[in-house]
C-alpha cells in the first residue's frame, strides 16, 4: 500500500496540495530578540551578544518545528499518487470516495495513530475493500479532487 516517493511521475499533474507549514514562523525568534533588545535599550545599555544568541536559538527551534510540520502535514494528490505525510498510496488502489463509512480501527494514512490536529478525516475504500482515512485541512477540496479522479462518472450530470 505504501512505498517510497514515486520517481516515475516527475511531470504528473498535481490535483491537490497542502504544505504542512509556511516558512514565516522562522521570523518569530529574531523578531523577539529585536523587540527584547529594543526594550532593553529604553532602560540602559543593550547586551547585543545575548540577544543575538536568543535570536539564533529561537530561529533554530522554529526551523526544526517548521521542517517537521512540512514533512508530517504534507498532502499532495497527483494522477498517480496520494501522498499523506511520508506515506504514498497509488491512486489506482482507491476504489471509492463517496458514501464510504468509517469503520472502527480504520488505518490513518501518513503513519500516525490519529489524523493530524486541525485536519478532517476522509474515509477512502481501497481495491481490497479495506477503508483507510485520508486527511486534509481543506477536506472538501481533497475529497472533490479524489472523487473527480476515482469516480469520474460522478462528476457528469445528465
C-alpha positions in Angstrom: 0.0 0.0 0.0 2.8 2.4 0.8 6.2 2.9 -0.6 9.0 5.3 -1.4 8.4 8.6 -3.1 7.3 7.9 -6.7 10.2 8.6 -9.0 8.3 7.6 -12.2 5.9 10.6 -12.2 8.0 13.8 -12.2 5.7 15.6 -14.6 2.4 14.2 -13.2 -0.2 17.0 -12.8 -0.8 18.0 -9.2 -4.6 17.9 -8.5 -4.4 19.0 -4.8 -1.7 20.1 -2.4 -1.3 21.3 1.1 2.1 22.3 2.6 2.5 21.5 6.2 3.6 24.9 7.2 5.0 28.1 5.6 8.4 29.4 6.4 7.3 32.6 8.1 7.5 31.3 11.7 11.3 31.4 11.3 11.0 35.1 11.9 9.5 34.8 15.4 12.8 34.2 17.2 14.7 37.1 15.5 11.8 39.4 16.0 11.5 38.5 19.6 15.3 39.2 20.0 14.9 42.6 18.3 12.0 43.6 20.5 13.8 42.5 23.6 16.9 44.5 22.6 14.7 47.5 21.9 13.0 47.2 25.3 16.4 46.9 26.9 17.6 50.0 25.0 15.0 52.0 26.8 16.4 51.1 30.3 20.1 51.2 29.7 22.9 49.6 27.7 21.9 46.8 25.2 23.6 43.4 25.6 23.8 42.6 21.9 25.6 39.2 22.1 22.9 37.5 24.4 20.1 38.9 22.3 21.8 37.7 19.1 22.2 34.3 20.7 18.5 34.2 21.7 17.5 35.1 18.2 19.7 32.3 16.7 18.5 29.7 19.2 14.8 30.5 18.6 15.4 30.5 14.9 16.9 27.0 15.1 14.0 25.7 17.2 11.5 27.2 14.8 13.4 25.8 11.8 13.2 22.3 13.3 9.5 22.7 14.0 8.7 24.1 10.5 10.7 21.3 8.8 8.9 18.6 10.8 5.5 20.1 10.1 6.3 20.3 6.4 7.0 16.6 6.4 4.2 15.3 8.7 1.4 17.5 7.5 2.2 17.4 3.7 -0.6 16.4 1.4 -0.4 16.0 -2.4 -2.6 14.3 -4.9 -1.4 13.6 -8.4 -2.9 11.4 -11.1 -0.8 8.5 -9.8 -0.1 9.0 -6.1 -1.8 10.3 -2.9 0.9 11.4 -0.5 0.0 12.0 3.1 3.0 12.9 5.3 5.6 10.4 4.4 3.2 7.7 3.1 2.4 7.2 -0.5 -0.7 5.4 -1.9 -1.1 4.7 -5.6 -4.4 6.2 -6.7 -5.0 3.0 -8.7 -5.7 1.4 -5.3 -8.5 3.8 -4.5 -11.9 2.3 -5.4 -14.4 4.7 -3.8 -14.5 8.1 -2.1 -18.2 8.9 -1.8 -20.6 7.2 0.6 -17.8 5.3 2.4 -18.4 4.7 6.1 -15.7 4.9 8.7 -15.2 1.5 10.5 -13.7 1.4 13.9 -10.0 1.0 13.8 -9.5 2.2 10.2 -5.9 2.9 9.4 -4.9 6.6 9.2 -2.7 7.4 6.2 0.5 9.1 7.0 1.7 6.8 9.7 0.1 8.3 12.8 -2.4 6.9 15.2 -4.8 9.8 14.5 -5.2 12.3 11.8 -3.1 15.4 12.5 -4.6 18.2 14.5 -6.8 20.7 12.6 -7.4 18.3 9.8 -10.6 16.4 8.9 -10.6 12.6 8.0 -11.9 11.4 4.7 -12.8 7.7 4.5 -11.5 6.0 1.3 -12.3 2.5 0.2 -9.4 0.6 -1.4 -9.5 -2.1 -4.1 -9.1 -4.8 -1.5 -12.3 -3.5 0.3 -10.3 -2.0 3.2 -11.2 1.5 4.4 -8.3 3.9 5.2 -8.5 7.5 6.4 -7.0 10.3 4.3 -7.0 13.7 5.8 -6.5 17.4 4.9 -7.2 20.8 6.3 -9.3 21.6 3.2 -11.1 18.2 3.4 -13.7 19.3 0.8 -11.0 20.2 -1.7 -9.2 16.9 -1.3 -12.5 14.9 -1.3 -13.6 16.6 -4.5 -10.2 16.1 -6.2 -10.2 12.4 -5.2 -13.8 12.0 -6.3 -13.1 13.5 -9.8 -10.0 11.3 -10.1 -11.5 8.0 -8.9 -15.2 8.4 -9.8 -15.2 10.5 -13.0 -18.7 9.5 -13.9 -20.0 11.0 -10.6 -18.9 14.5 -12.0 -21.2 14.2 -15.1 -24.8 15.2 -14.5 -27.1 14.5 -17.4 
